[in-house]
Amino acid sequence: MIAKNEKRFQELEARKERLLAEMSGYSEEVLNLPEKEGAWSVIECLHHLYITEWGTGQYIRKKTQKPELIPPYSKVAALKLHMLRYTFATGIKFKAPASLPKPSAGLTLESLDKDWVKVRKSIHELMEELPEDLQQKGIFRHPVAGRVNMHQTLDFFNFHFDRHERQIRRVLKAVTK
């Protein structure tokens, strides 16, 4: 396994565990309350993070079945990913890609955590299985950035997590006044 990918993965795992441990201090009712009509609740934000990782893992597994067809990662995609990171940090709102299922309301934190543990385990196994040279190729096509490699995919997970963690904190502040 590529050491920098393992390090990034472990950082993501620790962040998820800290956030879920913090969220366990709130009632399921609070976690399922949106800050306003039509907005996502904390559970929906968390479910969106899970769905994103699940979908990305599924995509990479499918595409790596035919490694000869995977193009190199694009330096233009790396630049677009960097711009996306900056844009996410500004707080400008975006719609989730239409290709992702909508997050579900009414889930429990416990059930979401169980599913997310499975997805993270699957992604980690994928990182262990894929040869290093394949992880350097454009194994994931991000809807905005384009073809990115495994490390860039993990970077996306990280700044995507940042964005929704800020959203979660904003929602909690609004619904616990």
C-alpha positions in Angstrom: 0.0 0.0 0.0 1.2 3.5 -0.7 2.2 5.0 2.7 0.7 8.5 2.0 -2.6 7.0 1.0 -2.7 4.9 4.2 -1.9 7.9 6.3 -4.6 10.0 4.6 -7.1 7.1 5.1 -6.3 6.8 8.8 -6.7 10.5 9.2 -10.2 10.3 7.6 -11.1 7.4 9.8 -10.1 9.2 12.9 -12.1 12.3 11.9 -15.2 10.2 11.2 -14.9 8.4 14.6 -14.5 11.7 16.5 -17.5 13.3 14.7 -19.7 10.2 15.2 -18.7 10.0 18.9 -19.6 13.7 19.3 -22.9 13.2 17.5 -23.8 10.3 19.8 -24.3 12.9 22.5 -27.4 14.1 20.8 -30.8 12.5 20.5 -32.0 10.9 17.3 -34.7 13.5 17.2 -32.2 16.4 17.2 -30.0 14.6 14.6 -33.0 14.3 12.3 -34.2 17.9 12.5 -33.4 20.2 9.6 -32.4 23.8 10.3 -35.2 24.9 8.0 -37.7 23.5 5.6 -36.1 21.7 2.7 -32.6 21.7 4.3 -30.7 18.6 5.4 -30.6 17.4 8.9 -27.4 16.2 10.6 -28.2 12.6 9.8 -28.8 13.5 6.1 -25.4 15.3 6.0 -23.7 12.2 7.5 -25.6 10.0 5.1 -24.5 12.1 2.2 -20.8 11.6 3.3 -21.4 7.9 3.5 -23.1 7.8 0.1 -20.3 9.7 -1.5 -17.7 7.3 -0.2 -19.8 4.2 -1.0 -20.4 5.4 -4.6 -16.8 6.3 -5.1 -15.7 2.9 -3.9 -18.2 1.2 -6.2 -17.0 3.2 -9.2 -13.3 2.4 -8.5 -14.0 -1.3 -8.1 -15.9 -1.4 -11.4 -13.4 0.6 -13.4 -10.3 -1.2 -12.0 -11.7 -4.5 -13.4 -10.3 -3.4 -16.7 -7.1 -1.6 -15.6 -5.8 -1.3 -19.2 -8.6 1.1 -19.9 -7.8 3.5 -17.1 -6.2 6.7 -18.3 -3.5 8.5 -16.4 -4.7 11.1 -13.9 -5.0 14.5 -15.4 -2.9 17.4 -14.2 -5.9 19.6 -15.3 -8.1 17.5 -12.9 -5.5 18.1 -10.1 -5.9 21.8 -10.7 -9.7 21.6 -10.8 -9.7 19.5 -7.6 -7.6 22.2 -6.0 -10.1 24.9 -7.1 -12.9 22.8 -5.8 -11.2 22.5 -2.4 -11.0 26.3 -2.4 -14.6 26.7 -3.5 -15.8 24.3 -0.8 -13.9 26.3 1.8 -15.8 29.5 0.8 -19.2 28.1 1.8 -20.7 28.6 -1.6 -23.6 26.2 -1.9 -23.8 23.4 -4.5 -26.3 20.7 -5.3 -25.0 17.2 -4.8 -24.4 15.4 -8.1 -27.5 13.9 -9.6 -25.8 10.6 -9.9 -25.7 10.2 -6.1 -28.8 8.9 -4.3 -30.5 11.5 -2.1 -29.6 11.2 1.6 -32.2 9.5 3.7 -34.0 11.2 6.6 -35.0 9.2 9.7 -31.9 7.0 9.9 -30.3 6.2 13.2 -26.7 7.2 14.0 -26.0 3.5 14.9 -27.3 2.1 11.6 -25.4 4.8 9.6 -22.2 4.0 11.6 -22.5 0.3 10.9 -22.9 0.9 7.1 -20.1 3.5 7.1 -17.7 1.1 8.8 -18.4 -1.5 6.1 -17.7 1.1 3.3 -14.5 2.3 4.9 -13.3 -1.3 5.3 -14.1 -1.9 1.6 -12.2 1.2 0.5 -9.2 0.2 2.7 -9.2 -3.3 1.2 -9.4 -1.8 -2.2 -6.3 0.3 -1.5 -4.5 -2.9 -0.3 -5.6 -4.9 -3.4 -4.8 -2.3 -6.1 -1.2 -2.2 -7.4 0.6 1.0 -6.7 0.9 1.9 -10.3 -2.9 1.6 -10.8 -3.5 3.8 -7.7 -1.4 6.5 -9.5 -3.8 6.5 -12.5 -7.1 8.3 -12.9 -9.1 5.6 -11.2 -12.0 7.9 -10.2 -13.8 10.4 -12.4 -15.0 13.2 -10.1 -18.0 14.9 -11.6 -16.4 18.4 -11.5 -12.6 17.7 -11.4 -12.3 14.8 -13.8 -9.9 11.8 -13.6 -8.0 11.7 -10.3 -5.8 9.1 -8.6 -6.3 7.4 -5.3 -4.5 10.0 -3.2 -6.5 12.8 -4.8 -9.7 10.8 -4.2 -8.8 10.6 -0.5 -8.0 14.4 -0.5 -11.5 15.0 -1.9 -13.0 12.9 0.8 -11.1 15.0 3.3 -12.2 18.4 2.1 -15.7 17.2 1.4 -15.8 16.0 5.0 -14.7 19.5 6.1 -17.5 21.1 4.2 -20.2 18.9 5.7 -18.7 19.0 9.2 -19.1 22.8 9.1 -22.7 22.2 7.8 -23.4 19.8 10.6 -22.2 22.2 13.2 -24.4 25.0 11.7 -27.4 22.7 11.7 -26.8 21.6 15.3 -26.5 25.2 16.4 -29.8 26.1 14.7 -31.8 23.1 16.0 -30.5 23.2 19.6 -31.2 26.9 20.4 
